[in-house]
């Protein structure tokens, strides 16, 4: 991969939200990339549904992701339940204030958030990426003209083993790959992205 052609969004750590407890584990696998590649650190949240800790404690676990050289954006990946959305929105506002001004804050989004829910429209994020895979038995094609929630209009996430027939017109497509990325897998993803843009 040549810098400028594509960037890398990588899982930097997982944070567990267990009632009043919060703890994290950083990425264990090595990350190899060409110097100058744009990096986005992804932090995955896992919650047990039994309550959520104070936002300040969670931010403390997230901030190390921003210390990696070359990271220009942070993405939070949290499938927030309806009962957790108020906490999540407040957390994102606090996190945004704590982050360096030049670092973009983004989130992943369930497709339903971008189609039916209005709660994400006022979040302090540069982008919400609807994930168009592993959606369950009620899958439906993404709208050809884009999602009603404007914050979902810049990007989509797809998986190389579950590619949709089409995606809405977006600036960025995030490709998730179930195995190690190889030259062939990368070239296939680029070809698919180009096909969708035609």
N, C-alpha and C positions, 0 to 999 in steps of 0.2 A: 504494500500500500504506500503510495506517495503522499507526503504531507500536502494538504490543500485539496486532494481528491475526496477524502473522507476523514472523519474523525473517529475516535473510539470512546464509547460509553462503557464503562467497566464497573462491575460491582466492587466497591471499595470496602464496604463492611455491611454487616447485618446488625440491627439493633432490636433487641427484644424488649417489649413494653409489657411488663408483668405486674399489673396492679400498681403498687407503690415502688416496685423495683424496675431498674433499667440497667441493661448491660449490653455489651456489643462484642463482636468478634470481627477483626479486620480480614481482608482478603488473604487467603493462604497461598493461592497459586501465583506464580510469577507472571508479570505483565511485560510483554516485549513489544516495542513499537519503534518506528523510525523517529529520530530527533525532529522536533518541529511539528509533530502530529498534535492536533487539537484533542484535548482530553476532557471528558465529562465524568466526574466521579458520581456513582450511583450508590445511595444508601437505602437499603431495604429495611422496612419496619415490619416486625411480626408482633401482633398483639393477641392476647388470649381471651379478650372480651370481658375480663374481670376488672376493668378500670384502667386508667392511664395516669402515669406519673407527671410531676410538674414539668412544664416545658423546658425550664432552665436546665434540668438534669439531662433531658434528652439532647438539647443543643450541645451540651458538654461532650456527649458521645459522638455527635455528628461532626463537630468542627475539625477533628484530625483529618477528615477527608479532603479538606481544603489546603492542607499543608504540603500536598504532593506537587512537586514541580511540574508545570505544564497544565495543571487543571484550570480550566477557564469557566467551568459551569458545574453546578451541583444539581443532581436530580434526586428527589425523594420518591421512593416507590412504596406506597402504602395503600392497601385496599381497605380504606376506612369504612367501617360499618356506619349506618345512618346515625346511630347513637354516638359515634366517635367524630362526626364531622365538625361539630362546634370546636372541640378540642384541637382538631387538625388545623382548622382555619386559624385559630389563635396561635398555635405553634408556628405555622408558616409565617405569620406576621412578625413574631418574635425572632425567628431564624433570619428572616430577610433583614431585619434591623441589625443583627449581629454579624452578618456577612460583609466581606469587602465589597465596596460599591461596584467594582468592575467585574465581579463574579456573578453570572446569571443564576437565578434560582428557577428550577423547573420541577414538574412533577409528572409521574405517570398517571393515567386516568382510565377508569373503566369506561367502556363505550357508552354505557347508559348515562354516565355523568355528562358526557358531551352532547347527548341527544335529548335527555328528558329533564335533567336536574339543573337548577339555576344556582346552586350553592357555590359552584366553583368559579363563577364569572367574576367575582370581585376579589379573588385571592391574589396576593402580591407575588405572582409568578410570571415569568416571561413566556412560559409555554406550558401547556398540559398535553401530554402525548397519549392519545387513546391507543390501547393495546388491542390489536385486531386478531388475537389468537387465544386459544384455550378458554373460549368464552362459554362453553357448555352447550346443552342441547337446543337452546333457543337462539342460536347464532343467526344473524341476518346480515346481509351485505352492508358495508359502510355506504353512507349516502354519496352519490357521485359528485354532488356539488359542495360537499363539506358538511361540517356539523353546525348546528344552531349556536352552540357556545363558541364565541369568537376565539377564546383562549385555546381552543382545540384545533385551530385552523392552520397551524404551522408545520405539524409533524404527525406521523403515525408510527406505531411499532408493529412489526410483523415477525413471523418466525419462518426460517428457511424450510422447515418441514411441514408448514401449514399455510402456504401462501394464498392470499385471497385472489380472486379473479381480477379485481381492480381495487384501487385505493383513491380517496379523494385527492384533488390537486393540492399538494403540500410542498414546502421547501425542503423538508428533510424526511427521509425514511430510515428508521432504526431497524436494522436486521438483527434478530436474535438467532443464534445458531446452537443446536443442542450438543454439538461436538466441538473439538478444537477448530479454530479458524485456519484454513489452508488457502493457498493461492487459488485453487479451483473454486472453493466455496466463496471466496471474496469476489472473484470474477463473475460467478453466477449471480451474486447479489447485485453487483453493478449492472449487469445485463438486464436483470429483472426491473431494477429501478428505472433504467432507460426505457424499457418497454412501457411501463406505466405512464411515463411522461409523454409518449407519442399521442 
